Amino acid sequence: RADMVVHMPAAIYVFELKINGTSREALEQINSKGYAVPYQTDGRPVHKVGLRFSTETLAIEDWVIEHAPV
């Protein structure tokens, strides 16, 4: 399952975080495992967000966003 799902009034955000990986790998995991699929029938736009977290800087280093079809 996804690392985090945020339900907002106008959209749903599905997050996957990779520690020292890449944001693209995180997004690929959302897509390959179908994490956003259960939310696509909700009627709100679904935004898939892959995040890269660095243990060196202790911060989010990079992210990539993909919009799922409604």
Rosetta constraint file for C-alpha pairs under 8 A:
AtomPair CA 1 CA 33 HARMONIC 7.95 0.50
AtomPair CA 1 CA 35 HARMONIC 6.08 0.50
AtomPair CA 2 CA 14 HARMONIC 6.68 0.50
AtomPair CA 2 CA 15 HARMONIC 6.24 0.50
AtomPair CA 2 CA 16 HARMONIC 5.73 0.50
AtomPair CA 2 CA 30 HARMONIC 7.03 0.50
AtomPair CA 2 CA 35 HARMONIC 5.81 0.50
AtomPair CA 3 CA 14 HARMONIC 7.93 0.50
AtomPair CA 3 CA 15 HARMONIC 5.89 0.50
AtomPair CA 3 CA 16 HARMONIC 5.09 0.50
AtomPair CA 3 CA 17 HARMONIC 6.63 0.50
AtomPair CA 4 CA 14 HARMONIC 6.09 0.50
AtomPair CA 4 CA 15 HARMONIC 5.02 0.50
AtomPair CA 4 CA 16 HARMONIC 6.72 0.50
AtomPair CA 5 CA 12 HARMONIC 7.14 0.50
AtomPair CA 5 CA 13 HARMONIC 5.62 0.50
AtomPair CA 5 CA 14 HARMONIC 4.58 0.50
AtomPair CA 5 CA 15 HARMONIC 6.07 0.50
AtomPair CA 6 CA 12 HARMONIC 5.75 0.50
AtomPair CA 6 CA 13 HARMONIC 5.06 0.50
AtomPair CA 6 CA 14 HARMONIC 6.59 0.50
AtomPair CA 7 CA 11 HARMONIC 6.56 0.50
AtomPair CA 7 CA 12 HARMONIC 4.71 0.50
AtomPair CA 7 CA 13 HARMONIC 6.60 0.50
AtomPair CA 8 CA 12 HARMONIC 5.80 0.50
AtomPair CA 8 CA 13 HARMONIC 7.90 0.50
AtomPair CA 10 CA 44 HARMONIC 6.13 0.50
AtomPair CA 10 CA 45 HARMONIC 7.28 0.50
AtomPair CA 11 CA 44 HARMONIC 4.97 0.50
AtomPair CA 11 CA 45 HARMONIC 4.88 0.50
AtomPair CA 11 CA 46 HARMONIC 5.90 0.50
AtomPair CA 11 CA 47 HARMONIC 7.38 0.50
AtomPair CA 12 CA 39 HARMONIC 7.47 0.50
AtomPair CA 12 CA 44 HARMONIC 6.60 0.50
AtomPair CA 12 CA 45 HARMONIC 6.27 0.50
AtomPair CA 12 CA 46 HARMONIC 4.78 0.50
AtomPair CA 12 CA 47 HARMONIC 6.19 0.50
AtomPair CA 13 CA 46 HARMONIC 5.81 0.50
AtomPair CA 13 CA 47 HARMONIC 4.76 0.50
AtomPair CA 13 CA 48 HARMONIC 5.91 0.50
AtomPair CA 13 CA 49 HARMONIC 7.02 0.50
AtomPair CA 14 CA 30 HARMONIC 7.92 0.50
AtomPair CA 14 CA 35 HARMONIC 7.37 0.50
AtomPair CA 14 CA 36 HARMONIC 6.36 0.50
AtomPair CA 14 CA 46 HARMONIC 7.32 0.50
AtomPair CA 14 CA 47 HARMONIC 6.19 0.50
AtomPair CA 14 CA 48 HARMONIC 4.84 0.50
AtomPair CA 14 CA 49 HARMONIC 6.00 0.50
AtomPair CA 15 CA 30 HARMONIC 7.91 0.50
AtomPair CA 15 CA 48 HARMONIC 6.14 0.50
AtomPair CA 15 CA 49 HARMONIC 4.79 0.50
AtomPair CA 15 CA 50 HARMONIC 5.96 0.50
AtomPair CA 15 CA 51 HARMONIC 7.30 0.50
AtomPair CA 16 CA 26 HARMONIC 5.38 0.50
AtomPair CA 16 CA 27 HARMONIC 6.85 0.50
AtomPair CA 16 CA 29 HARMONIC 7.64 0.50
AtomPair CA 16 CA 30 HARMONIC 6.71 0.50
AtomPair CA 16 CA 49 HARMONIC 6.45 0.50
AtomPair CA 16 CA 50 HARMONIC 5.11 0.50
AtomPair CA 16 CA 51 HARMONIC 6.18 0.50
AtomPair CA 17 CA 23 HARMONIC 7.48 0.50
AtomPair CA 17 CA 26 HARMONIC 6.04 0.50
AtomPair CA 17 CA 50 HARMONIC 6.08 0.50
AtomPair CA 17 CA 51 HARMONIC 4.69 0.50
AtomPair CA 17 CA 52 HARMONIC 5.86 0.50
AtomPair CA 17 CA 53 HARMONIC 6.76 0.50
AtomPair CA 18 CA 22 HARMONIC 6.37 0.50
AtomPair CA 18 CA 23 HARMONIC 6.76 0.50
AtomPair CA 18 CA 25 HARMONIC 7.57 0.50
AtomPair CA 18 CA 26 HARMONIC 5.87 0.50
AtomPair CA 18 CA 50 HARMONIC 7.75 0.50
AtomPair CA 18 CA 51 HARMONIC 6.15 0.50
AtomPair CA 18 CA 52 HARMONIC 4.95 0.50
AtomPair CA 18 CA 53 HARMONIC 5.97 0.50
AtomPair CA 19 CA 52 HARMONIC 6.03 0.50
AtomPair CA 19 CA 53 HARMONIC 4.80 0.50
AtomPair CA 19 CA 54 HARMONIC 5.96 0.50
AtomPair CA 19 CA 55 HARMONIC 6.96 0.50
AtomPair CA 20 CA 52 HARMONIC 6.45 0.50
AtomPair CA 20 CA 53 HARMONIC 5.93 0.50
AtomPair CA 20 CA 54 HARMONIC 5.20 0.50
AtomPair CA 20 CA 55 HARMONIC 6.73 0.50
AtomPair CA 21 CA 25 HARMONIC 6.88 0.50
AtomPair CA 21 CA 26 HARMONIC 7.80 0.50
AtomPair CA 21 CA 52 HARMONIC 6.08 0.50
AtomPair CA 21 CA 53 HARMONIC 7.62 0.50
AtomPair CA 22 CA 26 HARMONIC 6.52 0.50
AtomPair CA 22 CA 51 HARMONIC 7.35 0.50
AtomPair CA 22 CA 52 HARMONIC 5.29 0.50
AtomPair CA 22 CA 62 HARMONIC 7.76 0.50
AtomPair CA 23 CA 27 HARMONIC 6.30 0.50
AtomPair CA 23 CA 50 HARMONIC 4.73 0.50
AtomPair CA 23 CA 51 HARMONIC 4.66 0.50
AtomPair CA 23 CA 52 HARMONIC 4.74 0.50
AtomPair CA 23 CA 62 HARMONIC 6.20 0.50
AtomPair CA 23 CA 63 HARMONIC 5.20 0.50
AtomPair CA 23 CA 64 HARMONIC 5.95 0.50
AtomPair CA 24 CA 28 HARMONIC 6.09 0.50
AtomPair CA 24 CA 50 HARMONIC 6.38 0.50
AtomPair CA 24 CA 63 HARMONIC 7.85 0.50
AtomPair CA 24 CA 64 HARMONIC 6.65 0.50
AtomPair CA 25 CA 29 HARMONIC 6.22 0.50
AtomPair CA 25 CA 50 HARMONIC 7.46 0.50
AtomPair CA 26 CA 30 HARMONIC 6.49 0.50
AtomPair CA 26 CA 49 HARMONIC 7.90 0.50
AtomPair CA 26 CA 50 HARMONIC 4.61 0.50
AtomPair CA 26 CA 51 HARMONIC 6.41 0.50
AtomPair CA 26 CA 52 HARMONIC 7.57 0.50
AtomPair CA 27 CA 31 HARMONIC 6.39 0.50
AtomPair CA 27 CA 48 HARMONIC 6.95 0.50
AtomPair CA 27 CA 49 HARMONIC 6.35 0.50
AtomPair CA 27 CA 50 HARMONIC 4.47 0.50
AtomPair CA 27 CA 51 HARMONIC 7.91 0.50
AtomPair CA 27 CA 64 HARMONIC 7.20 0.50
AtomPair CA 27 CA 65 HARMONIC 7.76 0.50
AtomPair CA 27 CA 66 HARMONIC 7.89 0.50
AtomPair CA 28 CA 32 HARMONIC 5.90 0.50
AtomPair CA 29 CA 33 HARMONIC 5.84 0.50
AtomPair CA 30 CA 34 HARMONIC 5.87 0.50
AtomPair CA 30 CA 35 HARMONIC 5.15 0.50
AtomPair CA 30 CA 36 HARMONIC 6.83 0.50
AtomPair CA 30 CA 48 HARMONIC 7.19 0.50
AtomPair CA 30 CA 50 HARMONIC 7.85 0.50
AtomPair CA 31 CA 35 HARMONIC 6.71 0.50
AtomPair CA 31 CA 36 HARMONIC 7.44 0.50
AtomPair CA 36 CA 40 HARMONIC 6.63 0.50
AtomPair CA 36 CA 46 HARMONIC 7.17 0.50
AtomPair CA 36 CA 48 HARMONIC 7.09 0.50
AtomPair CA 36 CA 68 HARMONIC 7.72 0.50
AtomPair CA 37 CA 41 HARMONIC 7.93 0.50
AtomPair CA 39 CA 46 HARMONIC 7.00 0.50
AtomPair CA 40 CA 44 HARMONIC 7.50 0.50
AtomPair CA 40 CA 45 HARMONIC 7.50 0.50
AtomPair CA 40 CA 46 HARMONIC 6.51 0.50
AtomPair CA 40 CA 68 HARMONIC 7.53 0.50
AtomPair CA 40 CA 69 HARMONIC 7.31 0.50
AtomPair CA 40 CA 70 HARMONIC 5.90 0.50
AtomPair CA 41 CA 70 HARMONIC 7.36 0.50
AtomPair CA 43 CA 70 HARMONIC 6.33 0.50
AtomPair CA 44 CA 70 HARMONIC 6.73 0.50
AtomPair CA 45 CA 67 HARMONIC 7.47 0.50
AtomPair CA 45 CA 68 HARMONIC 7.02 0.50
AtomPair CA 45 CA 69 HARMONIC 7.16 0.50
AtomPair CA 45 CA 70 HARMONIC 5.47 0.50
AtomPair CA 46 CA 67 HARMONIC 6.06 0.50
AtomPair CA 46 CA 68 HARMONIC 5.31 0.50
AtomPair CA 46 CA 69 HARMONIC 7.28 0.50
AtomPair CA 46 CA 70 HARMONIC 7.01 0.50
AtomPair CA 47 CA 65 HARMONIC 6.71 0.50
AtomPair CA 47 CA 66 HARMONIC 5.88 0.50
AtomPair CA 47 CA 67 HARMONIC 4.59 0.50
AtomPair CA 47 CA 68 HARMONIC 6.02 0.50
AtomPair CA 48 CA 65 HARMONIC 5.62 0.50
AtomPair CA 48 CA 66 HARMONIC 5.10 0.50
AtomPair CA 48 CA 67 HARMONIC 6.07 0.50
AtomPair CA 48 CA 68 HARMONIC 6.98 0.50
AtomPair CA 49 CA 63 HARMONIC 6.85 0.50
AtomPair CA 49 CA 64 HARMONIC 5.79 0.50
AtomPair CA 49 CA 65 HARMONIC 4.56 0.50
AtomPair CA 49 CA 66 HARMONIC 6.53 0.50
AtomPair CA 50 CA 63 HARMONIC 5.47 0.50
AtomPair CA 50 CA 64 HARMONIC 5.28 0.50
AtomPair CA 50 CA 65 HARMONIC 6.47 0.50
AtomPair CA 51 CA 60 HARMONIC 6.83 0.50
AtomPair CA 51 CA 61 HARMONIC 7.74 0.50
AtomPair CA 51 CA 62 HARMONIC 5.99 0.50
AtomPair CA 51 CA 63 HARMONIC 4.42 0.50
AtomPair CA 51 CA 64 HARMONIC 6.74 0.50
AtomPair CA 52 CA 60 HARMONIC 5.78 0.50
AtomPair CA 52 CA 61 HARMONIC 5.65 0.50
AtomPair CA 52 CA 62 HARMONIC 5.23 0.50
AtomPair CA 52 CA 63 HARMONIC 6.14 0.50
AtomPair CA 53 CA 58 HARMONIC 7.00 0.50
AtomPair CA 53 CA 59 HARMONIC 5.73 0.50
AtomPair CA 53 CA 60 HARMONIC 4.42 0.50
AtomPair CA 53 CA 61 HARMONIC 5.72 0.50
AtomPair CA 53 CA 62 HARMONIC 7.44 0.50
AtomPair CA 54 CA 58 HARMONIC 5.41 0.50
AtomPair CA 54 CA 59 HARMONIC 5.69 0.50
AtomPair CA 54 CA 60 HARMONIC 6.30 0.50
AtomPair CA 54 CA 61 HARMONIC 6.24 0.50
AtomPair CA 55 CA 59 HARMONIC 7.41 0.50
